[in-house]
């Protein structure tokens, strides 16, 4: 298993759709709905396909064949 990439945000949360773009998993926000319908995405070990799912500090996102990511929030 490869090391998880830490993706830093400066807000309390980020949506799954925004996160996939920030992590360079997809090229544009318009690809989110298609990507989630065609690929498995796991948030904290559970299958997730809602682009509006809120991700918070320490949540993990895994995209098989792409990578594993951890949300790091600097928001206080």
Secondary structure, 3 states (H helix, E strand, C coil): CCCCEEEEECCCEEEHHHHHHHCCCCCCHHHHHHHHHHCCCEECCEECCCCCCEEECCCEEEECCCEEEEEEECCC
